[in-house]
Amino acid sequence: MLNTTDHAHAREPSELAELLESRLDSGLAQSEVNQRLSFFGANELDSSTGPRAWRVFVAQFHNPLIYVLLGSASLTLVIGRGIDSAVIIGVVLVNALVGFVQEWRAGLALAALARMTSTHATVIRESISRRVAARDVVPGDIVTIEAGDRVPADLRLFSVKELQIDEATLTGESAPVHKHPECVPQETSVADRTDIAFSGTLVTSGRGVGLVVATGMSTQMGRIQELMVSAEGVETPLTRKLTRFSKWLTVIILGLAAITFILGLTRGEDPADMVTAAVALAVAAIPEGLPAAITITLAIGVSRMARRNAIVRRLPAVEALGSTTVICTDKTGTLTENRMTVQRVFTGQAVHNVGLSPTAFSEDVRDCLEAGVLCNDATVGSGVHIREDNLGDPTELALIAAASLDAEVFDRASNWERIQEIPFSSDLRYMATLHKHQKSDARRVVVKGAVEEVLAMCVAEAASPAAILACTDDFGSHALRVMAFAWTEVPREFSLTTVSLHSCLLEFLGLQAMIDPPRPEAIRAVRACHTAGIKVKMITGDHQRTAEAIAREIGLRSDGTGSLRVLSGVDLAGLPSEKVPQAISETDVFARVTAEQKLTIVRSLQADGGVVAMTGDGVNDAPALKQADIGVAMGLGGTEVAKETSEIVLTDDDFATIEAAIEEGRGVFDNLTKFIAWTLPTNLGEGLIILAAIMVGTSLPILPVQILWINMTTAVALGLMLAFEPKEADIMQRPPRPPNNQIVTRELLLRIVLVGGLMLLGSFGLFTVAVDAGASSAEARTLAVNAFIAMEIGYLFNCRSLQRSVWSVGWFSNPWIWAGIGSMLVLQAAFTYLPIMNNIFGSAPLPASAWWPVVTLGVVIYVVIGAVKWLENLRDANGPAFQPWP
């Protein structure tokens, strides 16, 4: 038995009814309905939200560095160092909780999709019309739909009356689709199957009767559900890089810990002490503060994006936007204003441009605009100006908006009262109204509609029909929607009918041409993306000519040639599979594409090495939104499914906001790189100082608990302040970061080794000198800890920009740096002089004279790294001033 819409659009209803063993006049018997419910199941989508909560939580611990930390916590607990163990476990749990919350929210998309199906449906069973739960509709049912209904299943329509359905959530079509019962060819795309009413779409006007040909997961909406499940939910670039970083760092840490343990044993040291030393090295080498710093840095980025109308639902998305190399964007409402606007008026003599500012039109233009106000069903507020609460068809609202630019047009129109009308229909292709003048009692008939239909009723024309049709073609070539207008005076006894209308002697008034215009800010944003090396591709369910016209206006081509490459969904489907990747890579505009094709486009761009940001608002966008590296949903006009699937929601549906969010994302990654460049040398230096102590056979210069103190306090008080660094001025002039670049590049690794070596020499040297001078172990270790802190402060200034000096960045451009240094000095004073801290951390008070070498080390490391950056810039004097991404 048939339960698919694959070919239903190409078959006659009677043939389908026979296949489904149903009757178009009387429907199914209730007994048959019960059997089919058992066979096909309920008419609903699978709302499963994925794995159980505990599995998601446990998965957060699947990380090599976490394994090392947990192992270190266990060892420290066994040997009696409970404080160390508690601190390590606390850090691990906090990071796991943050990851759990982010991942669990991702499962809400499927439930949101399930909620889009209607709750009730009107069916005909045993010749009786009845209201039933939508989940009880089965293949073969006869369903009636009317304005306001949500279609309960995929229907093959066989009786319609002025039926229009909003399919934007499924196909991306910007205007309601006129439906009719005639078959369409088998190869017709989903968006053009005008004889099918799809599950989950909304009836905007008219009524229809259809045969249910698919329910539940077999509907087009169900297929999108399956695509969402198959979409992989790609990791963000930051997540991928941190995973690789964690793996090689784990290997290094375990290797150094093993060397430390084995080296100590060969020297005859106590095994328990060597376990302590190995654990100390592991704890030293792992940047415990890194996960917390990343989370907080991303959270700061979230706050900044919110101020620019981008709501971030998942933290890693902040950085992912900064890595974007390709933006796949919708057209309607994102690149355009989502508001039809009259742009040109042709009155037979000339073409008049219509702007957005009040003006005084010529009399012939006023007549054409007045006709657009009179023959109009839109509901408007009082006065002549367009109000936000006006209701009506977008086309009719555009006519009123154009007329409102000249107050005299509304004054003249207000004198006419409508007394009869012929509503617009797809068969007539025009609308006509009869009006009575409130003062003179004159009568006037006004007509608007398709150019050919209106011209056929006119006897007086301001231009030849050939000239009018030529102008119509010219407007159409620019993707403008064209309507013709005419009117005439009639006797008082005139009654308006389709027959009497054709006996009138109509005067042709002109044409009004309109379009949903591009946002001016979107044009600037696309240009900024091109400057930043980001490709922009339009993916829309709208018609090819309309999409191409908008793309040309906003300058979608990045090479300046203006030669757009446009591909329709039908053309894409007809390409051999081996040619699809190249075609996708070279195409600027994809028009009339399906949900499956959007998913294919995103996957192909990713396979080509791109980091893809995908925008969307409909259910048909959800699979591609999930597959993309970063999904961006529209907050104003988007469906709940799109929002739940996406990582970012735009509160203004504006493409310019995406460009602003990318700028913020780049700033976030820039600051994260600065933090990593700052924190890793400390971990390296701490690890090396433990290894050096074992090699020379001396006591540990820094205890494990003191290492934890350094790592956690400096990460928050010092390193985290880098998250507040202002974006560098040229951040949107840099090309995108290569997706395969590691976080720690060769240049950055050399700097880390240099700084780590300096910290080893400074801290270990100061510890050795202090011991030789007769200081106690506690005093010498306190000196070594403070030396580490001082060198971190000195290095911090050089990390505010990895290429420029702090003099060019500005000493006070980030006041948080000074607040962090101040708080760190207070903490170190407490660490050094408070008895309770001395007892917990094994520190001891220092004399005033001991601080001079500590401060000197901080100054030395600042000067040395500053000189290195100067030399690097000098080396690159004949090339770029500095490498854009270290």
Secondary structure, 3 states (H helix, E strand, C coil): CCCCCCCHHHCCHHHHHHHCCCCCCCEECHHHHHHHHHHHCCCCCCCCCCCCHHHHHHHCCCCHHHHHHHHHHHHHHHCCCHHHHHHHHHHHHHHHHHHHHHHHHCCHHHHHHHCCCCCEEEEEECCEEEEEEHHHCCCCCEEEEECCCECCCEEEEEEEEEEEEECHHHHCCCCCEECCCCCCCCCCCHHHCCCEECCCCEEEEEEEEEEEEECHHHCHHHHHHHHHHHCCCCCCHHHHHHHHHHHHHHHHHHHHHHHHHHHHHHCCCCHHHHHHHHHHHHHHHCCCHHHHHHHHHHHHHHHHHHCCCEEECCCHHHHHHHCCCEEEECCCCCCECCCCEEEEEECCCCEEECCCCCCCCCHHHHHHHHHHHHCCCCECCCCCCCCCCCECCHHHHHHHHHHCCCHHHHHHHCCEEEEEEECCCCCCCEEEEEEEECCCCCEEEEEEECHHHHHHCEEECCCCHHHHHHHHHHHHHCCCEEEEEEEEEECCCCCCCHHHHCCCCEEEEEEEEEECCECHHHHHHHHHHHHCCCEEEEEECCCHHHHHHHHHHHCCCCCCCCCCCEEEHHHHHCCCHHHHHHHHHHCCEEECCCHHHHHHHHHHHHHCCCCEEEEECCHHHHHHHHHCCEEEEECCCCCHHHHHHCCEEECCCCHHHHHHHHHHHHHHHHHHHHHHHHHHHHHHHHHHHHHHHHHHCCCCCCCHHHHHHHHHHHHHHCHHHHHHCCCCCCCCCCCCCCCCCCCCCHHHHHHHHHHHHHHHHHHHHHHHHHHHCCCCHHHHHHHHHHHHHHHHHHHHHHCCCCCCCHHHHCCCCCHHHHHHHHHHHHHHHHHHHCHHHHHHHCCCCCCHHHHHHHHHHHHHHHHHHHHHHHHHHHHCCCCCCCCCCC
